[in-house]
């Protein structure tokens, strides 16, 4: 049994999601202590419990400690079973983080699967659906598995109620990628989504984004989703290069001006554009596990966050993989993956 300390590094839910994914892939039982110890509300919350239950269902696992607020979990997986699954969080908890938990196992299964996940598709504490659709999933598909995500209805925090499906055709093995160079910037586009709120909020956001990123009216648009999906507001900036598409997001909040939300997204996008990095920080987090499973590959990114460094430490508990993070002369960081020599 592999012992995992949930308080190491950034001490958040990513430790749980990565440990569950690798437990299933390696067929090794785990015990996680101090779950989310560094969070304001430690222990398993609804979205984390949904991830545990989803992992248990697809791997026929024996589980102890799967309760709200639990700080310790024992998880003993069996065989991974592909098929059609529906996982409901029961709150606005992140659907993308539940997918993140089960996806590595299902892309390695023997048969295709279709997964429906209900909850928050646009949650400020996790990647939104558009990030998965435009940035992460296209790269994962280039590594071998074929993935088709569809947003059936959006779900904003705190109401939730969103739902997406994804069809997963697995691959026998993951192919390595070389994302050290970003290449030419092909396009920059922005969109402000608004649901159940005054359209002027999104218009103010777009005005700031057009000015800060020097975009035309065609490149920066407002999309109204209808009051039944709200209240909710998210701003998305997509930067497409020769290598990939990076997606930056900002979420509207009570007592936070629309201009402040837009400025925050612009700051993220400009920091990326000023650098030579191919991979932004959020995408770097998501690529760690697929690259490690491929056994080789590399990508350039901005300075790794505590979140990224913690995730690397968890991966090393399960896999014999040499993951190196080194700063380049141009100020970017290069992460390289190689199977450890025995």
Secondary structure, DSSP 8 states (H G I E B T S, - for coil): -EEEETTSTT-SHHHHHHHHHHHHHHT--EEEESTTTTSSS-S--HHHHHHHHHHHHHHT-EEE--STT-S-EEEE------SEEEEE-SSS-BHHHHHHHHHHHHTTSSS-EEEEEEEBSB-TTS--HHHIIIIIHHHHHHTS-EEEEEEEE--BTTTB-EEEEEEEE--SS----EES----EEEEEEEEEEESS-HHHHHHHHHHHHHHHT--TTTEEEEE--GGG-SEEEEEEEEEESS-EEEEEEE--TT--HHHHHHHHHHHHHHHHHS--SB-HHHHHHHHHHHHHHTEEEEEESS--HHHHHHHHHHHHH--EEEEEEE-TTS-EEEEEEE---
